[in-house]
């Protein structure tokens, strides 16, 4: 008999791996079909990715906690609502066919699958069709060497999508592919640049995997957490770029991800960095929810959240922020 349950695709990947860029293109070309609902999960209270996926057929935003742990109940409730709406439609009405869950960069896809299978309602209405994990070809070897979560994400995948391969040294790319084969030999592997599929060359016969040492289940350096910094009104954009460049140079290994939409003389600019690499800026249209403009999310470890806002204001020569503003700057 045909399985009529709602199909679910889980899209995972470490911070800055290019999940949203890849998903935007897949939605544009209709890779997941026509009746697709996107659920976007971001660890930060001020999300960004939902603004970039405005073309989806339907969307639910889950912010303020990873859906594999702190945000698990919210995820279950959201999926139950989608199943309930679908069940109410008659056989002749257009029904939702697929959900794509874009997880936060801090989520463990395996824990999400386990939560869905353990729920007495969802297990009867949803089948996990595929777990796709985006892998940043430029940074993955370093992440896999030090981050237990990065390894768990790779190990949970049915399909691995290597991103930014055009900027990766061929020898390093071959080493990464060999390493991924050791961690997860059953996953299919493809590549994408700016979301578009590209061909991978044959893996050289002499490619050797990186030597990965055993890691503790929990990272001893402390958790990776999001911090929001409000951009001061009338800020000098050139001064801000200098401050960010200096911050990334000094603390780029601690600041795993920086992301936000800021208003500049050129328009609404999507700002993104991965460790010390600043990605090419993108001008966004004047549409959608713009209430979150001029708030940047810093995701990392090893610093006090409130110090970021103070550092920026000090660099710009501005007085200390009011208590209410500092609450935003230091909030997780």
C-alpha positions as CSV (number, residue, x, y, z in Angstrom):
1,X,0.0,0.0,0.0
2,X,1.1,3.6,-0.7
3,X,2.5,5.5,2.4
4,X,0.3,8.6,2.5
5,X,2.1,10.2,5.4
6,X,3.6,13.7,5.0
7,X,7.2,13.6,3.8
8,X,9.8,15.5,5.8
9,X,13.3,16.5,4.7
10,X,15.7,17.6,7.4
11,X,18.3,20.1,6.2
12,X,21.3,20.4,8.6
13,X,24.8,21.6,8.6
14,X,27.2,23.4,10.8
15,X,27.2,27.2,11.3
16,X,27.9,29.0,8.0
17,X,27.8,25.8,5.9
18,X,25.5,27.4,3.3
19,X,22.2,25.7,4.1
20,X,20.0,28.7,3.3
21,X,21.8,29.5,0.0
22,X,21.4,25.9,-1.1
23,X,17.8,25.7,-0.1
24,X,16.9,29.0,-1.8
25,X,18.1,27.6,-5.1
26,X,16.4,24.2,-4.6
27,X,13.1,25.9,-3.9
28,X,13.6,28.1,-7.0
29,X,14.0,25.1,-9.3
30,X,11.3,23.1,-7.6
31,X,13.5,20.3,-6.4
32,X,11.1,19.5,-3.5
33,X,7.9,19.7,-5.6
34,X,5.2,22.4,-5.5
35,X,3.4,22.0,-2.2
36,X,6.2,22.5,0.2
37,X,6.2,24.1,3.6
38,X,9.5,25.3,5.0
39,X,10.1,25.3,8.7
40,X,13.1,27.5,9.6
41,X,14.8,27.0,13.0
42,X,17.3,29.6,14.2
43,X,19.1,29.6,17.6
44,X,18.9,33.4,17.9
45,X,15.9,35.3,19.0
46,X,16.3,37.6,16.1
47,X,16.3,35.3,13.0
48,X,17.5,36.2,9.5
49,X,17.1,33.1,7.3
50,X,13.3,33.4,7.1
51,X,13.7,36.7,5.2
52,X,15.9,35.0,2.6
53,X,13.3,32.2,2.0
54,X,10.3,34.5,1.3
55,X,9.5,32.6,-1.9
56,X,8.6,29.4,-0.2
57,X,5.0,28.2,-0.6
58,X,4.5,28.3,3.2
59,X,6.8,29.0,6.1
60,X,7.0,28.6,9.9
61,X,9.7,30.2,11.9
62,X,11.1,28.6,15.1
63,X,13.5,31.0,16.8
64,X,15.2,31.2,20.2
65,X,16.3,27.6,20.6
66,X,17.6,24.6,18.6
67,X,14.8,22.2,17.7
68,X,16.9,19.3,18.8
69,X,16.9,20.4,22.5
70,X,15.6,23.7,23.9
71,X,13.2,24.3,21.0
72,X,12.1,20.6,20.7
73,X,8.6,21.2,22.1
74,X,8.0,24.2,19.8
75,X,9.1,22.1,16.8
76,X,6.7,19.2,17.7
77,X,3.8,21.6,18.1
78,X,4.5,23.2,14.8
79,X,4.7,19.9,13.0
80,X,1.5,18.7,14.7
81,X,-0.3,21.8,13.5
82,X,0.8,21.2,9.9
83,X,-0.3,17.6,10.1
84,X,-3.7,18.7,11.5
85,X,-4.3,21.3,8.8
86,X,-3.4,18.7,6.1
87,X,-5.8,16.1,7.7
88,X,-8.7,18.5,7.6
89,X,-8.5,18.8,3.8
90,X,-10.7,16.5,1.7
91,X,-9.3,14.1,-0.9
92,X,-10.1,16.6,-3.7
93,X,-8.4,19.6,-2.1
94,X,-4.8,20.5,-2.6
95,X,-2.9,19.1,0.3
96,X,0.6,19.7,1.6
97,X,3.0,17.1,0.3
98,X,6.4,17.9,1.9
99,X,8.0,19.8,4.8
100,X,11.6,21.0,4.6
101,X,13.0,21.6,8.1
102,X,16.1,23.9,7.9
103,X,17.7,23.4,11.3
104,X,20.0,25.8,13.1
105,X,23.7,25.4,12.7
106,X,23.9,24.1,16.3
107,X,21.3,21.3,15.8
108,X,21.9,17.6,15.8
109,X,19.7,16.0,13.0
110,X,19.8,12.6,14.7
111,X,18.1,14.0,17.8
112,X,15.4,15.6,15.7
113,X,14.6,12.3,13.9
114,X,14.5,10.6,17.3
115,X,12.1,13.2,18.7
116,X,9.7,12.8,15.7
117,X,9.8,9.1,15.9
118,X,9.1,9.2,19.6
119,X,6.0,11.4,19.3
120,X,2.8,9.3,19.2
121,X,1.1,11.8,16.8
122,X,3.9,12.6,14.4
123,X,5.1,9.0,13.9
124,X,1.7,8.3,12.3
125,X,1.5,11.4,10.1
126,X,5.1,12.1,9.1
127,X,7.9,10.0,7.6
128,X,11.4,11.4,7.5
129,X,12.2,11.2,3.8
130,X,15.8,12.3,3.8
131,X,18.4,14.0,6.1
132,X,20.6,16.4,4.0
133,X,23.7,18.0,5.6
134,X,25.5,20.9,4.0
135,X,29.3,20.7,4.5
136,X,31.5,23.9,4.2
137,X,34.4,22.7,2.1
138,X,36.6,25.6,3.3
139,X,36.2,25.0,7.0
140,X,34.9,21.4,7.5
141,X,38.2,19.7,8.2
142,X,39.0,22.1,11.0
143,X,35.4,21.7,12.4
144,X,35.5,18.0,12.2
145,X,38.9,18.0,14.1
146,X,37.5,20.0,17.0
147,X,33.7,20.0,17.1
148,X,31.8,16.9,18.2
149,X,28.6,18.4,16.9
150,X,30.1,18.7,13.4
151,X,30.8,15.0,13.4
152,X,27.4,14.0,14.6
153,X,25.8,16.1,11.8
154,X,27.8,14.3,9.2
155,X,27.2,10.9,10.7
156,X,23.4,11.5,10.6
157,X,23.2,12.4,6.9
158,X,21.7,10.5,4.0
159,X,23.1,13.0,1.7
160,X,26.1,15.4,2.0
161,X,26.2,18.6,0.0
162,X,29.7,20.1,-0.2
163,X,29.5,23.9,-0.5
164,X,32.1,26.5,-1.6
165,X,34.0,23.8,-3.5
166,X,35.1,26.4,-6.1
167,X,37.2,28.2,-3.4
168,X,38.7,25.0,-2.0
169,X,42.2,23.7,-2.8
170,X,41.8,20.4,-4.7
171,X,44.1,18.5,-2.3
172,X,42.1,19.7,0.7
173,X,38.8,18.9,-1.0
174,X,40.1,15.3,-1.7
175,X,41.1,14.9,1.9
176,X,37.7,16.2,3.1
177,X,35.9,13.7,0.8
178,X,38.0,10.9,2.1
179,X,37.4,12.0,5.7
180,X,33.6,12.1,5.1
181,X,33.7,8.6,3.7
182,X,35.2,7.4,6.9
183,X,32.7,9.2,9.1
184,X,29.7,8.3,6.9
185,X,30.3,5.8,4.1
186,X,26.6,5.3,3.2
187,X,25.8,9.0,2.4
188,X,25.6,10.2,-1.2
189,X,27.9,13.1,-1.8
190,X,27.3,16.1,-4.2
191,X,28.5,19.6,-4.5
192,X,27.0,23.1,-4.9
193,X,28.3,26.6,-5.5
194,X,26.0,29.5,-4.5
195,X,23.2,26.9,-4.3
196,X,23.6,25.5,-7.8
197,X,24.7,21.9,-8.3
198,X,28.2,21.4,-9.7
199,X,30.0,18.2,-10.6
200,X,32.6,16.7,-8.4
201,X,35.8,15.4,-10.0
202,X,36.7,11.7,-9.4
203,X,38.2,11.2,-6.0
204,X,42.0,10.7,-6.5
205,X,43.2,7.2,-5.7
206,X,45.8,8.6,-3.3
207,X,43.3,10.7,-1.3
208,X,43.8,10.1,2.4
209,X,41.4,11.0,5.2
210,X,42.5,13.4,8.0
211,X,43.5,11.8,11.2
212,X,40.7,12.6,13.6
213,X,41.3,12.1,17.3
214,X,38.5,11.0,19.6
215,X,36.5,13.9,21.0
216,X,34.5,14.2,24.2
217,X,30.8,14.2,23.7
218,X,30.6,17.7,25.1
219,X,33.1,20.4,24.1
220,X,35.2,21.5,27.1
221,X,35.6,25.0,25.7
222,X,31.9,25.7,26.7
223,X,28.8,26.0,24.6
224,X,28.4,28.0,21.4
225,X,25.7,30.6,22.0
226,X,24.1,33.4,20.0
227,X,24.4,37.1,21.0
228,X,22.5,40.0,19.5
229,X,24.0,43.4,19.0
230,X,21.8,46.4,18.0
231,X,23.5,48.7,15.5
232,X,23.5,52.3,16.9
233,X,21.4,54.7,14.9
234,X,23.4,56.8,12.4
235,X,26.4,54.6,12.7
236,X,29.4,55.3,10.4
237,X,29.4,52.2,8.1
238,X,33.1,52.5,7.3
239,X,33.9,52.5,11.0
240,X,31.7,49.5,11.6
241,X,33.6,47.5,8.9
242,X,36.9,48.4,10.5
243,X,35.6,47.2,13.9
244,X,34.3,44.0,12.5
245,X,37.5,43.3,10.6
246,X,39.5,43.8,13.8
247,X,37.2,41.6,15.8
248,X,37.4,38.8,13.3
249,X,41.2,39.0,13.2
250,X,41.4,38.8,16.9
251,X,38.6,36.5,17.8
252,X,37.7,34.8,14.5
253,X,38.1,31.3,15.9
254,X,35.8,32.0,18.8
255,X,33.2,33.8,16.6
256,X,32.0,30.9,14.5
257,X,29.3,32.9,12.7
258,X,28.1,36.5,12.2
259,X,24.9,37.2,10.5
260,X,22.5,40.1,10.1
261,X,20.7,42.6,7.9
262,X,22.0,46.2,8.2
263,X,21.0,49.4,6.5
264,X,23.8,51.0,4.6
265,X,24.0,53.8,2.0
266,X,23.7,51.1,-0.7
267,X,20.5,49.6,0.8
268,X,19.6,46.6,3.0
269,X,22.8,44.6,3.2
270,X,23.0,40.9,4.2
271,X,26.1,40.6,6.3
272,X,27.6,37.1,6.8
273,X,30.9,35.7,8.1
274,X,32.2,32.2,8.9
275,X,35.0,32.4,11.3
276,X,37.5,34.8,9.8
277,X,36.0,34.7,6.3
278,X,33.6,37.5,5.3
279,X,31.2,36.3,2.6
280,X,30.2,38.5,-0.3
281,X,27.5,40.9,0.7
282,X,24.0,40.7,-0.8
283,X,21.6,43.6,-1.3
284,X,18.1,42.5,-0.1
285,X,14.8,44.0,-1.4
286,X,12.8,46.5,0.6
287,X,10.2,44.0,1.5
288,X,9.3,41.4,4.1
289,X,9.7,41.9,7.9
290,X,12.2,44.8,8.2
291,X,11.8,45.2,12.0
292,X,14.8,43.1,12.5
293,X,17.1,45.2,10.4
294,X,20.2,46.7,12.1
295,X,20.5,43.8,14.6
296,X,23.5,41.5,14.1
297,X,23.7,38.0,15.5
298,X,27.1,36.8,16.7
299,X,27.4,33.1,17.4
300,X,30.4,31.8,19.2
301,X,32.1,31.0,22.5
302,X,34.8,32.3,24.8
303,X,33.7,35.9,25.3
304,X,31.1,37.7,27.4
305,X,28.1,38.7,25.3
306,X,27.8,42.1,26.7
307,X,31.3,43.0,25.7
308,X,30.5,43.0,22.0
309,X,28.0,45.9,22.2
310,X,30.3,47.8,24.5
311,X,33.3,47.2,22.2
312,X,31.4,48.5,19.2
313,X,30.1,51.6,20.9
314,X,33.6,52.4,22.3
315,X,35.2,52.0,18.9
316,X,32.6,54.3,17.4
317,X,33.2,56.9,20.2
318,X,29.6,56.5,21.4
319,X,28.4,56.7,25.0
320,X,27.5,53.4,26.8
321,X,24.1,52.0,25.8
322,X,21.1,52.5,27.9
323,X,20.1,49.5,30.1
324,X,17.3,48.4,27.7
325,X,19.7,48.4,24.8
326,X,22.3,46.5,26.7
327,X,19.8,43.9,27.5
328,X,19.4,43.3,23.8
329,X,23.1,43.3,23.2
330,X,23.7,40.6,25.8
331,X,20.7,38.4,25.2
332,X,21.2,34.8,24.1
